[in-house]
Amino acid sequence: MFYSAVTWKMRAAISLLVLLLSMCGVQTDSNGVDFSTPDVSELKELRDMMVDLRVTLQRIGDEADNVAVKERLALSETKVEALERALQDTKAEMKTEVDNLKKENAAQEAELTAVKTRLASTETEVENLDREIKAAPKVAFSAGLKESGSGYQYAVINDLNLVFKKVITNVGEAYSSATGFFTAPVRGVYYFRFTVMDDLYRRSMYIRMHKNGQQLMSLREYDTDGQFHYLSGGLTLQLEKGDRVNLMIPELRRIYDSPNKPCTFSGFLLFPL
């Protein structure tokens, strides 16, 4: 808008200059004969007006230059302000991002610390468990009825305590192949299992488990086919140190064993108490 006003002022000054030149021009008739000559005072006045006009034009040009500079400066300031705002926005976004990263890092460090604590606790538990396992007594045995050969084991007059003489495993030496008794070396929970065999022809096969002389269980099998039959069973027992466990067959009963070891007695410590 300011440029339009300056342009209008310049156009008006130029028009005025043309008008003055026209007024001071040489008059001629129709044949081109000069009837007048310019007056000195008119020329002087014209020169003064030209000087004034030149000054005016110079001022107008200066004003135009100043306006252009001011407009460029204003435009530059606007751009700088926009850049400053963008920079502030970027700084704010970066600060928010940094704060979020710090929070995430703190959360990860806390989680890592918790994991390390759990790992240390687990390692301690494993070490304690390993020590307990190493310190706990090892008790396990398995034995067959006969050391060699085949044959019957009879209970002729009284109940017969079975002595499994062929020791297969006896960790902890808690089973005696001389007496047939298992003696608990520590207070704990134990598991016992047995299998016996006989050929049954119109007869029964019995087996009993005793603890400290008291019967805990009894199994019976009857048949008439004359074939070999098996009796198997097992118990989980809580024993005190020194408790004794053995197997017996009742009076007038028998079992049969062979080199294949069909008759066995086994047991082991599940865990101490």
ABEGO torsion letter per residue (X at the ends): XAAAAAAAAAAAAAAAAAAAAAAABBBBBAAGBBABBBBAAAAAAAAAAAAAAAAAAAAAAAAAAAAAAAAAAAAAAAAAAAAAAAAAAAAAAAAAAAAAAAAAAAAAAAAAAAAAAAAAAAAAAAAAAAAAAAABBBBBBBBBABABEBEBBBBAABBBBBBBABBABBBGGABBAAAGBBBBABBEBBBBBBBBBBBBBGBBBBBBBBBGGBBABBBBBBBAAGBBBBBBBBBBBBBBBGBBBBBBBBBGBBBBBBAAGABBBBBBBABBX
